[in-house]
Amino acid sequence: MEPETPNPFDEYRDTDSDPLVRIFEEYGRTDLHWFVIGLLASIVGRLLSLTPPLVLGLAIDSVFTPGGPPFGLPLVPATMMPSTTAGLVWLSVGLILGAFALGVVFSWVQGVGLSLFSNRVQHAVRTDTYAAMQRLDMAFFDDKQTGQVMSVLNNDVRNLRTFLDSTLSGAIQLVVTVVGIAVILFTLNWQLALVTLVAVPLLTVFTLRFMTTIRPLYRALRASVGALNTRLENNLSGIEVIKTSNTEMYEEARVTEASREYYDRTWDVVKLEYLYQPSMELLAGVAFAATFVVGGLWIALEEPPLFFTGDLLVGEFVTFLFMTQRFIDPLAGAGRIVNAYENARASGERIFGLSTLPVTIGDDADAVALDDVRGAIEYDGVDFAYANGVPVLHDVDFTVDPGQTVALVGPTGAGKSTAAKLLLRLYDVTDGTIRLDGTDVRDVRLDSLRSAVGYVSQEVYLFDGTVRENLTYGAFDATEVEMVAAAEAAEAQEFIERLPDGYDTRIGERGVKLSGGQRQRISLARAMLQDPAVLVLDEATSAVDTETELYIQRALARLTEGRTTMVIAHRLSTVRHADQILVLDGGRVVERGTHDELLAQNGLYATLWNIQAGALDEADADILDELARRERSAVETD
Ligand SMILES: Nc1ncnc2c1ncn2[C@@H]1O[C@H](COP(=O)(O)OP(=O)(O)OP(=O)(O)O)[C@@H](O)[C@H]1O
């Protein structure tokens, strides 16, 4: 098995502030009224639930015990009380039933209020975090942590919702119940109340200790969810490679390992819970038993036991026992709330960690929008290194006049794609300057730069959707006529019309239902519709048959016509007619000139040309040229 790689998300965690407080500050305000309504309903509901045992105790002492004290309710004048025993019984029953019925209403209000609040916050957090994630630098995505990001946007955001929905109100209910009951118990009999409450400090110490111990375990658990997602996501994306490489068993082992890690981290949490929960329940049981023993003796002996003083009525004792149960149970269950809190906190740290990552490639306040881009490009002493610090480009210098084509060629890994990506500011230069129409690209607004510079990558990415949706992607205002014209110019019209539903054919995730050549032509049509002043073409390495190649070359000729074009060429035959060819080697421009000039220099370019079976290539290229010439004259004579 491969060595465990450090989880990159550890460094993105925001631990400076309590993320759950931030959630309220940043997201809670707009919908706070729903939270308050839900919370108030939950508090009233809790208090109502204390009514039945209280009324029951009163009824036992005043109604069912001959000679007991008069039936009195707080805040209700004695004159308003029924005078007959039957009346009092009905009053008691009515109060108990009324409390239950009202409880149902309040619990409904609580559910609606808190659900609305938590779901709205969840929606806002998810969309904001997604938007923030999208703005992050390419360097972030280079680490390929799709699964981790997905788990932040899905699992972590959902955890947060659960916290806002039930945990938080659960915690407040707990406090209300405990304080409410403590007040009632002290009012009924403060001495017996002390017996019951003796367990509280112990329960509190236990819970605090549990919180600090379980926090790091939850962090590890959340990270392992992300790691498992990453593995699954990677494997689904690479399913074709897995099948064709016969690596199903190997991948099963890797998924098993990631799943095992998740299982182990979950188990760490569960083990601690199983240690804590019974201890709490035991303590609660002891408190209940102590109350029962002391109160029971008090009633049975008809005098206070030990050092206790005063009276205890049977009804009071019944209320006491009911209340003790209701008091102790939630306290013993505080662990569940602590658990959910720590789980949500770990999730919140990840969410804010992701959404507050610094973005280095963005717009300065005084960034300018470019109008009417002519397409003059200038690379001036450009150096570049990726995040790992290894220099990739050294002192790259060149200029391209508007409308001209520059080709970047050179051995694999020479830095061609990197040089091109710098023009789009997918990364920023480490040193030197890149200018578009004389303006440093770092001073141009990103949206304006990227609409001026089109990028056709060698890995054509098509979205799951129809051909139409993919063609008009990024040019959403394009009309039907414009779209069809672009498809025609990209030599795609014919095959699209042969698809079962034409432009409305769904092409599957990443366009898997199309051939490589078809995908390339769709991406060229997309670029035509976007109509950028400057085009960066990362030429496809995968060979297509000669006919398709012809189509693509023809489409390319139309696309690059009148536009400044930077082509990253792998097959030299395709750039023989470029106005300028730059030969990169080890990140430096080692030769420059036209095809003929470079061949005459007899340097690296000439060698590469020969390696690519130049003679044969030349013959192929001549055939292509001839075919293209005939096509053109056919079109002209039409
Ligand atoms: N995201 C990245 N992070 C770190 N290093 C990278 C990254 N992308 C490329 N590199 C490194 O930068 C160097 C130049 O890569 P680049 O893709 O620009 O070469 P290229 O000339 O376009 O190669 P090819 O012809 O194979 O496409 C290589 O050594 C590569 O390993």
The ligand as a MOL file (V3000), in Angstrom:
LIG
                    3D

  0  0  0     0  0            999 V3000
M  V30 BEGIN CTAB
M  V30 COUNTS 31 33 0 0 0
M  V30 BEGIN ATOM
M  V30 1 N 0.0490 22.0780 -11.8880 0
M  V30 2 C 1.3450 21.8230 -11.8570 0
M  V30 3 N 2.0210 21.8180 -10.6890 0
M  V30 4 C 3.3390 21.5860 -10.6480 0
M  V30 5 N 4.0840 21.3450 -11.7430 0
M  V30 6 C 3.4890 21.3260 -12.9310 0
M  V30 7 C 2.0930 21.5720 -13.0560 0
M  V30 8 N 1.7500 21.4900 -14.3560 0
M  V30 9 C 2.9000 21.2300 -15.0310 0
M  V30 10 N 3.9240 21.1320 -14.1700 0
M  V30 11 C 5.3220 20.9050 -14.5350 0
M  V30 12 O 5.7440 21.9860 -15.3310 0
M  V30 13 C 6.5700 21.5440 -16.3900 0
M  V30 14 C 6.0290 22.0580 -17.7230 0
M  V30 15 O 4.7660 21.4760 -17.9740 0
M  V30 16 P 3.8940 21.8750 -19.2200 0
M  V30 17 O 2.6080 21.1690 -19.1250 0
M  V30 18 O 3.8770 23.3490 -19.3620 0
M  V30 19 O 4.7740 21.2560 -20.3920 0
M  V30 20 P 4.4400 21.0890 -21.9230 0
M  V30 21 O 5.6200 21.5930 -22.6330 0
M  V30 22 O 3.1380 21.7380 -22.2460 0
M  V30 23 O 4.3370 19.5280 -22.0180 0
M  V30 24 P 3.4670 18.6030 -22.9990 0
M  V30 25 O 4.0170 18.7790 -24.3610 0
M  V30 26 O 3.7400 17.2500 -22.4810 0
M  V30 27 O 2.0370 19.0130 -22.8670 0
M  V30 28 C 6.6220 20.0420 -16.2970 0
M  V30 29 O 7.8340 19.7000 -15.6800 0
M  V30 30 C 5.4630 19.6770 -15.4010 0
M  V30 31 O 5.7750 18.5780 -14.6160 0
M  V30 END ATOM
M  V30 BEGIN BOND
M  V30 1 1 1 2
M  V30 2 1 2 3
M  V30 3 2 2 7
M  V30 4 2 3 4
M  V30 5 1 4 5
M  V30 6 2 5 6
M  V30 7 1 6 7
M  V30 8 1 6 10
M  V30 9 1 7 8
M  V30 10 2 8 9
M  V30 11 1 9 10
M  V30 12 1 10 11
M  V30 13 1 11 12
M  V30 14 1 11 30
M  V30 15 1 12 13
M  V30 16 1 13 14
M  V30 17 1 13 28
M  V30 18 1 14 15
M  V30 19 1 15 16
M  V30 20 2 16 17
M  V30 21 1 16 18
M  V30 22 1 16 19
M  V30 23 1 19 20
M  V30 24 2 20 21
M  V30 25 1 20 22
M  V30 26 1 20 23
M  V30 27 1 23 24
M  V30 28 2 24 25
M  V30 29 1 24 26
M  V30 30 1 24 27
M  V30 31 1 28 29
M  V30 32 1 28 30
M  V30 33 1 30 31
M  V30 END BOND
M  V30 END CTAB
M  END
